[in-house]
């Protein structure tokens, strides 16, 4: 009887791991950059409709957990005037650290909420500039465009979703809101600026 109990306990432990890990992908619900134009200068940007990365979670008693993600997206914008044309690209890396609470299970799903902090950093910033002065065309590049004011920032995150358990796989659709503390980009004319309010739909697949 004691041997049977130990075997059952070991089997249960094998399927109730304290850690889970996997991938997370989704789409933004808000634009990363807001752009406008005036009579002399115009900015144009296109929101990249993909966010992706990896996720890991430490499972604690009483429905609690701690999650950390590493998410990536690509961004770009273009500036044009009568004498200057510039294109800027960058990679954006987001690192949320969240506390999570799962509500009591409803059949095969666990509703959950999470909240915490996020750190955001830009990498590979590059601006290609073409100028035309008196009919003479010149080209240059820089990793520090005038619109870039903060290469990193941090913010507060809240979110909610459901954990769908299927065999050994967990599907975790979720909506998150992040309020960033500072803008990465803005120009002095007010035609381009980063959005400090960020919404995302994310789908996690963990094991």
C-alpha positions in Angstrom: 0.0 0.0 0.0 2.8 2.4 0.9 4.6 1.6 -2.4 1.4 2.3 -4.4 1.1 5.6 -2.6 4.6 6.6 -3.5 4.1 5.6 -7.1 0.9 7.7 -7.4 2.6 10.7 -5.7 5.6 10.4 -8.2 3.2 10.2 -11.2 1.3 13.2 -9.9 4.5 15.2 -9.5 5.6 14.4 -13.0 2.4 16.0 -14.4 2.4 19.0 -12.0 5.6 20.7 -12.7 6.3 23.9 -10.9 7.6 25.5 -14.1 6.1 25.9 -17.6 7.6 27.5 -20.6 6.8 28.0 -24.3 6.2 30.7 -26.9 4.0 33.8 -27.0 2.8 35.7 -30.1 0.2 38.2 -30.9 -0.8 41.5 -32.5 -0.8 45.1 -31.2 -4.2 46.8 -30.5 -2.6 50.2 -30.6 0.0 51.9 -32.9 3.6 51.9 -31.5 4.2 55.3 -33.3 1.8 58.1 -34.1 2.7 60.1 -37.2 1.4 63.2 -38.9 2.3 65.7 -41.6 2.5 69.5 -42.0 3.0 71.8 -45.0 6.8 71.4 -44.8 7.5 68.0 -43.2 5.7 64.7 -43.1 6.1 61.5 -41.1 4.7 58.1 -42.1 4.8 54.9 -40.1 3.2 51.5 -40.4 2.4 49.4 -37.3 4.1 46.0 -37.5 1.3 43.5 -37.0 3.3 40.9 -35.2 4.7 40.4 -31.7 6.6 37.3 -30.8 8.9 35.7 -28.2 9.2 33.3 -25.4 7.5 32.9 -22.0 8.1 31.1 -18.7 6.1 30.8 -15.5 6.7 29.7 -12.0 3.6 28.1 -10.5 2.9 28.7 -6.9 0.2 27.4 -4.5 -3.3 28.9 -4.2 -3.5 29.8 -7.9 -0.6 32.2 -7.9 2.2 32.4 -10.3 5.1 34.5 -11.6 5.6 35.0 -15.3 8.4 36.5 -17.3 8.3 37.1 -21.1 10.8 38.3 -23.8 8.9 39.8 -26.7 10.1 41.3 -30.0 8.7 43.6 -32.6 10.0 45.6 -35.6 9.3 49.3 -36.1 9.9 51.9 -38.8 9.0 55.4 -39.9 9.9 57.7 -42.8 10.4 61.4 -42.8 10.2 63.6 -45.9 10.5 67.3 -46.8 11.6 69.4 -49.8 15.3 68.7 -49.1 15.5 65.6 -46.9 14.2 62.1 -47.1 14.9 59.7 -44.2 14.0 56.2 -43.2 14.4 54.8 -39.7 14.2 51.2 -38.5 14.7 49.6 -35.1 14.1 46.4 -33.1 12.0 46.7 -29.9 12.4 44.2 -27.1 9.9 44.1 -24.3 10.4 42.2 -21.0 7.3 41.9 -18.8 7.6 40.6 -15.2 4.1 39.7 -13.9 2.4 38.3 -10.9 -0.6 36.0 -11.9 -3.7 34.7 -10.2 -5.8 31.9 -11.6 -9.4 31.8 -10.6 -11.1 28.4 -9.7 -11.2 26.1 -12.7 -14.3 26.1 -15.0 -14.2 22.7 -16.7 -11.1 22.8 -18.9 -10.4 26.6 -18.5 -8.8 28.7 -15.8 -9.6 32.5 -16.0 -6.7 34.6 -14.8 -5.5 38.1 -14.2 -2.0 39.4 -14.1 -0.2 42.6 -13.3 3.4 43.8 -12.9 6.1 45.8 -14.6 7.7 45.8 -18.1 11.0 47.0 -19.4 11.3 48.1 -23.0 14.6 48.6 -25.0 15.4 49.5 -28.5 18.3 47.9 -30.5 19.7 48.2 -34.0 18.4 51.8 -34.5 19.4 53.0 -38.0 18.4 56.0 -40.0 19.3 56.4 -43.6 19.2 60.1 -44.7 19.3 61.5 -48.3 19.6 65.2 -48.7 19.4 67.4 -51.8 21.1 70.8 -51.7 21.5 72.9 -54.8 20.9 69.8 -56.9 23.6 67.9 -55.1 22.5 64.6 -53.6 24.3 63.2 -50.5 23.6 60.2 -48.3 24.4 59.4 -44.7 23.3 57.2 -41.9 23.1 57.4 -38.1 22.2 55.3 -35.1 21.0 58.3 -33.1 18.3 60.1 -35.0 17.0 63.4 -33.7 13.6 61.9 -32.9 15.1 59.3 -30.5 15.0 60.5 -26.9 14.9 57.4 -24.8 16.4 54.0 -25.9 14.8 52.3 -23.0 11.8 52.8 -20.7 9.6 50.9 -18.2 5.9 50.8 -17.4 3.1 49.1 -15.5 1.1 46.2 -17.0 -2.3 44.7 -16.3 -4.0 41.9 -18.2 -6.4 39.1 -18.2 -7.3 35.9 -20.1 -8.0 32.2 -19.9 -5.8 29.1 -19.5 -7.1 26.3 -21.7 -5.6 23.0 -20.7 -5.4 20.3 -23.4 -3.4 17.2 -22.6 0.1 18.6 -21.8 -0.4 21.8 -23.7 -1.8 25.1 -22.3 -3.3 27.7 -24.6 -3.4 31.2 -23.0 -5.2 33.9 -25.0 -4.8 37.2 -23.2 -5.4 41.0 -23.6 -2.8 43.3 -21.9 -2.5 47.0 -21.3 0.8 48.7 -20.6 1.3 52.3 -19.6 4.9 53.3 -20.4 6.7 55.9 -18.3 8.5 57.7 -21.2 8.4 58.0 -25.0 11.1 56.4 -27.2 10.5 58.9 -30.1 9.2 62.3 -30.5 10.0 65.3 -32.7 9.9 68.9 -31.6 7.2 69.8 -34.1 4.8 67.3 -32.6 4.5 65.3 -35.8 5.9 62.0 -34.5 5.7 60.4 -31.1 5.7 57.0 -29.4 2.4 55.9 -27.8 2.7 55.6 -24.1 -0.6 53.6 -24.0 -0.1 50.1 -25.4 -2.7 47.4 -25.9 -1.8 43.8 -27.1 -3.6 40.6 -27.8 -1.3 37.7 -27.1 -1.5 33.9 -27.4 0.8 31.8 -25.2 1.5 28.1 -25.9 3.2 26.5 -22.9 4.2 23.0 -21.7 
